[in-house]
């Protein structure tokens, strides 16, 4: 049942930071309000969306809250309230400070993540938290990719299967070992199609920070990554470890030249039929001068590049 947020102006403390135009400063630390804050179903949907995927912009979070609100303006006010917290309670959302280093930080949507209180609430409700130590923009790119698949899938009648549901079947871990190689995907998820069939996806988001090849055995390279994944596909290790019947490898990078180089490297490494299970797409928004992309529906609605003919994920 919808529980629309009311467009209520909270009572802010006299120390509220303002800019020259008397607008609240988006770069300021949380400034608690005098009102108490009760957590609603829409808030829980926002918290769970950030828990499942990571730090997300407000339009993405709005899609998760839509069953509970229809007002974008009221939703934005609610996010601000949850960020500021109250004098008698905790701060519920965080604004990662790294976002303000973006070239367009002043003009684009804000990115939100869970606060300590929201993380504790998720754990209290029995929901697993994913601990990440990678660079913020890498986390953000990964989060936008996963959330876009979930949101776009809804519009096509596809069911998004979160990594929690995959790992719970065999009580396994995300880290997978095959022979001497060990890897942790950036993300793992599945899709259930209208005809009842399934596909599962290993995701690697790449901001062109890894070398193609290296003479140093300890250094992670795309050559080593491809070799380990190819061995895993040949041995079907993923089936025993995660209990998934099939696996496609999605690689999202930030420019077309690098994408073509990755495909050429894969062709150079192997002639195996498994190389057709590596699918590639470019998202320039996550490059050096990164910006916040709109929801990336094209991840499902447009075919992916591979060594063979392009592949349409949206079709079973």
C-alpha positions in Angstrom: 0.0 0.0 0.0 1.3 3.4 -0.9 2.4 5.6 2.0 3.2 8.9 0.3 5.6 11.1 2.1 4.1 14.4 3.1 5.9 17.5 1.9 6.5 18.7 5.4 9.2 21.3 6.1 11.1 20.1 9.2 12.1 22.5 11.9 15.9 23.0 11.4 18.2 24.2 14.1 19.4 27.9 14.0 22.9 26.8 13.0 21.7 25.4 9.6 24.4 26.2 7.0 23.2 28.2 4.0 24.9 29.4 0.8 24.8 33.0 -0.5 21.3 32.4 -1.9 20.0 31.1 1.4 19.9 27.5 0.2 20.9 24.6 2.4 24.6 23.8 1.6 24.8 20.3 0.1 28.5 20.1 1.1 27.7 20.7 4.8 27.9 18.1 7.5 24.6 16.7 8.8 22.6 19.3 10.6 20.0 17.6 12.9 16.4 18.8 12.8 14.2 19.3 15.9 11.5 16.9 14.7 11.8 13.2 15.6 12.0 10.8 12.6 10.0 7.7 12.3 11.2 5.1 9.8 8.5 4.2 7.2 8.2 1.4 4.6 9.6 3.8 1.9 12.7 4.5 4.0 13.2 0.7 4.4 13.0 0.3 0.7 15.7 3.0 0.2 17.9 1.4 2.9 17.6 -2.0 1.3 18.3 -0.7 -2.2 21.6 0.9 -0.9 22.4 -2.3 1.1 22.0 -4.5 -2.0 23.9 -2.4 -4.4 26.0 0.3 -2.7 26.1 4.1 -2.9 23.4 5.3 -5.3 22.1 8.6 -6.7 18.6 9.9 -5.6 16.8 9.0 -8.9 17.9 5.3 -8.5 16.7 5.3 -4.9 13.4 6.8 -5.9 12.7 3.8 -8.1 13.0 1.5 -5.1 10.7 3.8 -3.0 8.1 4.1 -5.8 5.7 1.6 -4.3 5.5 3.9 -1.3 5.6 7.4 -2.8 4.7 9.1 -6.0 6.1 12.6 -5.3 9.7 13.2 -6.4 9.8 16.5 -4.6 8.6 15.0 -1.3 11.1 12.1 -1.8 14.0 14.5 -2.1 13.0 16.3 1.1 12.8 12.9 2.8 16.3 12.0 1.7 17.6 15.3 3.1 15.8 14.7 6.4 17.2 11.1 6.7 20.7 12.6 6.0 20.4 15.3 8.6 18.9 13.1 11.3 17.2 14.6 14.4 18.4 16.0 17.7 16.9 13.0 19.5 17.9 10.2 17.0 20.5 9.1 14.6 21.5 10.1 11.1 20.0 7.5 8.7 21.7 8.2 5.4 25.3 9.3 4.5 26.5 11.4 1.6 29.9 10.0 0.7 32.3 13.0 0.6 34.1 11.5 -2.4 31.2 12.5 -4.6 32.0 16.2 -4.1 35.3 15.8 -6.0 33.4 15.2 -9.2 33.7 18.0 -11.7 29.9 18.4 -11.8 29.3 17.9 -8.0 27.4 21.1 -7.6 25.0 20.4 -10.4 24.2 16.7 -10.3 22.0 14.5 -8.1 23.4 13.6 -4.7 24.7 10.1 -3.9 23.5 8.4 -0.7 24.8 5.5 1.3 23.8 3.8 4.5 24.8 5.4 7.8 25.9 3.3 10.8 22.4 3.4 12.2 20.9 2.2 8.9 23.5 -0.6 8.7 22.6 -1.7 12.2 18.9 -1.6 11.3 19.5 -3.8 8.3 21.5 -6.3 10.4 18.8 -6.3 13.0 16.3 -7.3 10.3 18.6 -10.2 9.2 19.9 -8.6 6.0 23.5 -9.2 5.1 25.8 -6.3 4.5 28.5 -6.4 1.8 31.7 -5.0 3.1 33.7 -3.3 0.3 37.2 -1.8 0.5 37.6 -0.7 -3.2 37.8 2.9 -4.4 34.6 4.9 -4.1 34.0 5.5 -7.8 34.5 1.8 -8.5 31.9 1.0 -5.8 29.6 3.6 -7.3 29.9 2.3 -10.8 29.3 -1.3 -9.5 26.2 0.0 -7.6 24.7 1.8 -10.6 25.2 -1.2 -12.8 23.5 -3.6 -10.4 20.6 -1.2 -9.6 20.1 -0.5 -13.3 19.7 -4.2 -14.0 17.2 -4.6 -11.2 15.2 -1.5 -12.2 15.2 -2.1 -15.9 14.3 -5.8 -15.4 11.1 -4.8 -13.6 10.0 -2.9 -16.6 10.5 -6.0 -18.8 8.9 -8.4 -16.3 12.2 -10.0 -15.3 12.9 -11.0 -11.7 16.3 -9.8 -10.4 18.0 -12.4 -8.2 20.3 -10.8 -5.7 23.7 -12.4 -4.7 22.2 -13.0 -1.2 19.7 -15.4 -2.7 22.3 -17.2 -4.8 24.8 -17.7 -1.9 22.1 -18.7 0.6 21.3 -21.9 -1.4 24.6 -23.6 -0.6 25.9 -21.3 2.2 28.8 -20.4 -0.1 31.0 -17.3 -0.3 31.4 -14.9 -3.2 35.1 -15.7 -3.5 35.6 -18.7 -5.8 38.7 -20.7 -6.4 39.6 -22.7 -9.5 42.9 -24.6 -9.5 45.6 -22.1 -8.5 43.4 -19.1 -9.3 41.1 -17.3 -6.9 38.8 -14.4 -7.8 36.0 -12.4 -6.3 33.5 -11.0 -8.8 32.6 -7.3 -8.5 29.0 -8.5 -8.5 27.0 -11.7 -9.0 23.3 -11.8 -9.9 20.7 -13.7 -11.8 17.6 -13.0 -14.0 14.4 -15.0 -14.1 12.6 -14.6 -17.4 8.9 -14.7 -18.1 9.1 -18.3 -19.6 10.6 -19.5 -16.3 14.2 -19.8 -17.5 17.2 -18.3 -15.7 20.6 -16.7 -16.4 23.3 -15.8 -14.0 26.0 -13.2 -14.4 29.5 -12.5 -13.2 30.1 -8.7 -13.3 33.5 -7.0 -13.7 33.4 -3.1 -13.8 36.6 -1.7 -15.1 37.8 1.9 -15.0 40.9 1.0 -17.0 43.1 0.7 -13.9 44.4 -2.8 -14.6 47.3 -3.8 -16.9 46.6 -6.1 -19.9 49.7 -8.1 -19.3 52.6 -8.1 -16.7 55.8 -9.9 -16.1 55.2 -9.7 -12.3 53.2 -12.8 -11.1 51.7 -11.0 -8.1 50.2 -8.2 -10.1 46.6 -8.5 -11.2 46.2 -8.3 -14.9 43.4 -8.9 -17.5 45.4 -11.8 -18.9 45.3 -13.6 -15.5 41.7 -12.7 -14.9 40.6 -14.0 -18.3 42.7 -17.2 -17.8 41.2 -18.0 -14.4 37.6 -17.3 -15.6 38.1 -19.4 -18.7 39.4 -22.3 -16.5 36.4 -21.9 -14.2 34.0 -22.0 -17.2 35.6 -25.1 -18.6 35.6 -26.9 -15.2 32.1 -25.6 -14.4 33.4 -24.8 -10.9 30.6 -22.1 -10.6 28.0 -24.9 -10.6 29.4 -26.6 -7.5 30.3 -23.5 -5.7 27.3 -21.2 -6.3 24.7 -23.8 -7.5 24.0 -21.8 -10.7 23.5 -23.8 -14.0 25.0 -21.2 -16.4 27.3 -18.2 -16.1 27.9 -15.2 -18.4 30.7 -12.7 -17.8 29.7 -9.1 -18.1 32.6 -6.6 -18.5 31.7 -2.9 -18.3 34.6 -0.5 -19.1 34.8 3.3 -19.7 35.9 3.7 -23.3 35.5 2.0 -26.7 39.2 1.6 -27.4 39.8 -0.2 -24.1 36.8 -2.4 -24.8 38.2 -3.4 -28.2 41.6 -4.1 -26.6 40.0 -6.4 -24.1 38.2 -8.3 -26.8 41.4 -8.6 -28.8 43.3 -9.9 -25.7 40.6 -12.5 -25.1 40.9 -13.6 -28.8 44.6 -13.8 -28.4 44.5 -15.9 -25.2 42.0 -18.6 -26.3 40.1 -20.2 -29.2 37.7 -21.8 -26.7 34.0 -21.5 -27.3 33.7 -20.1 -23.8 35.0 -16.7 -25.0 31.6 -16.0 -26.4 30.3 -16.0 -22.9 32.3 -12.8 -22.2 30.0 -9.8 -23.0 31.3 -6.2 -23.2 29.8 -2.7 -22.9 31.1 0.8 -22.5 30.0 3.4 -20.0 32.0 6.6 -20.5 30.3 8.3 -17.5 32.6 6.5 -15.1 35.9 7.7 -16.7 38.4 10.1 -15.2 36.0 13.0 -15.1 33.2 10.8 -13.9 29.5 12.0 -13.7 26.3 10.5 -12.4 24.5 8.6 -15.2 20.7 8.3 -15.5 19.4 4.8 -14.9 21.1 2.6 -17.5 18.2 0.8 -19.1 20.3 0.0 -22.1 22.2 -2.6 -20.1 19.1 -4.7 -20.8 17.5 -3.1 -23.8 20.5 -3.0 -26.1 22.8 -5.9 -27.2 26.2 -6.5 -25.7 29.4 -6.8 -27.8 31.3 -10.1 -27.8 33.7 -12.0 -30.1 30.8 -13.4 -32.0 27.5 -11.8 -32.9 26.1 -9.3 -30.3 24.1 -10.8 -27.5 20.7 -9.6 -26.2 20.4 -10.3 -22.4 16.8 -9.3 -22.3 15.7 -12.3 -24.3 15.7 -15.8 -22.7 
